[in-house]
């Protein structure tokens, strides 16, 4: 058995020698290695080797283990458990850490299994051979100083309830979920009020999440379908510097990679504050890549106040298959459905003078329903000097939302108080999205042997049905149809990207991206100019955007890089706003960034960057239409700093971003130089956690884990030169695991801070039958108080 395994290792080393040379990648270097624990605890008189393929993250942790030639199910499981604890200096390409796959072997020694060498004092492993097996996967080189990658080691430091919570791990992002759970989170990033996604391009598992011309807001991105446990990596690209970035990549892009590494069955039951219940089930077949898994979630809560109940269910399944000769397939399928109530906004003075309870509400009929089902199939090939991928996808999306921002203001202005009709509106959005991505990258010798060219393609068509109606306060029947439209939107794009190395320490990356977008709209609401008409004329519009991207990356000293980046991007318009034959007007963005990045292996990584962004036009919230409307151009200038430090058992990640966002033009509401409302100027976050073995109990390791996050938001401008309240929140977690059983305690808003997750300034009238006052008032949505959740997990 030993000779057979050694033969396999010899073949693996020879096979991957050419790959390492062709990709010009420094192999991962083994740091700590735990030997396999003999099944049953009884060692035989000879060593056993189990050949495995490991996926090593940019953090140097093992995120996936695949047994190449199994010996038995017991040995395979033991090999996976041992290899999952190994740590590496990550692979490096041009001095930057990258994810990679390596081949190795787990050794089961003839020494007694009860006395394994502890990780902390493990002997120094032999140096990795020059021809180590390396296959780069996933993470492209950084396009700016502030680009970040967060792996599972950082994701698990603090508790997270939804995938949207994970967005805050990217520097400069703060998310809130005003009015209750269920609706997509509101996102703030680098001086942008991205609302529900209009300025942040989001991809999960290779599928775009942003919705074109959503009735509630352009770029609407609902992430409730993804559980935090199955997101293994978050790639954050601020700015518009990468040719792979497309529509909605105004403030930047987020890509989430899916994976689940815990072998076997995982079952977690959670009980907590406000009647919250959650069941999470997952299965990862032993001996397979962490990209192969299935997971289920059922969640329900009564909410921290009246009219805040919510419920959701979600299922995700993903599988990969190695076809040989470098070809690999991946299939992803998800389905999600949720129902939620909403407390809506309330006037701040009503809370302060005691007229309304701090968790009170005005309109009990607010809330909604949401669903998403999607499928992706990907075929990719890793060659000696090339990479190819093609991935078609389809998604079915539904959103129904009822809300009331102004009470009886609109109705009373039109003399409708006698009918007791409120300003409650119902929005319905149905979308079928069909599309695909494809790319081909090849190493070519232009200025050096490390040069590479890539061609990429993107196509997407959305079939949309949407409506918005005012509803009667008496019988919920429609009293007025504001929107009733059928929309067809198509986006096709292609890009060219180059990585050139004119001199040893300098890398030049960049290219051009071209997007062609077309829209056809058929309104079923008569135009205001002809109320006798049955419907307005169908309209079609088309336009194109060409964006140039460039990054210069200079290696100053080992580990320290200076980067300068330039990029052009765009945001598509709401299709309903376009007229017949109009050239599609885009909100065009131009971004600049300069900064430095430093990495000392896996122990310390950090960056400091200054940035400036200009938009030709922007969007801001309009309470009367309950969505964002067009406003003059804007600009953002700021600085961002972040760092991640790792010790043997302690990990810390921190970031702070300052941005000043202002108008560069004027209209009836805003003047040049005014601060952009609702956008926080300072956003900070710190995550810290520790994990280590505490003792040996019943022949099993007892592991302990603690962690905490501190997130803050300061100086949030509001209209009329006011500022909103600052926010400072602390979350914490603690867990104990004895192999098959784990007990966890999570606390959100640990200090029980009273805070507002949404603040707005506008006129309203929530007094039925009384004359409307057009004086603007501050309206708020109250954030969640302290919440505590106890979880029991079984690992089978």
Beta strands, then each sheet from edge to edge (+ up, - down):
strand 1: 29-32
strand 2: 48-56
strand 3: 62-67
strand 4: 87-89
strand 5: 91-93
strand 6: 96-98
strand 7: 100-108
strand 8: 135-136
strand 9: 148-151
strand 10: 173-176
strand 11: 186-189
strand 12: 192-195
strand 13: 200-204
strand 14: 207-208
strand 15: 231-238
strand 16: 252-258
strand 17: 264-272
strand 18: 276-284
strand 19: 293-301
strand 20: 310-324
strand 21: 327-341
strand 22: 346-347
strand 23: 367-382
strand 24: 386-403
strand 25: 425-443
strand 26: 452-471
strand 27: 478-503
strand 28: 506-523
strand 29: 539-557
strand 30: 560-571
strand 31: 587-600
strand 32: 604-615
strand 33: 618-622
strand 34: 627-631
strand 35: 634-646
strand 36: 650-663
strand 37: 680-697
strand 38: 700-718
strand 39: 722-723
strand 40: 727-738
strand 41: 741-748
strand 42: 756-762
strand 43: 777-782
strand 44: 787-795
sheet 1: 1+ 4-
sheet 2: 3+ 2- 7+ 8-
sheet 3: 5+ 6-
sheet 4: 9+ 15- 16+ 13+ 14-
sheet 5: 10+ 11- 12+
sheet 6: 39+ 38- 37+ 36- 35+ 32- 31+ 30- 29+ 28- 27+ 26- 25+ 24- 23+ 21- 20+ 19- 18+ 17- 44+ 41- 40+
sheet 7: 22+ 43- 42+
sheet 8: 33+ 34-
end
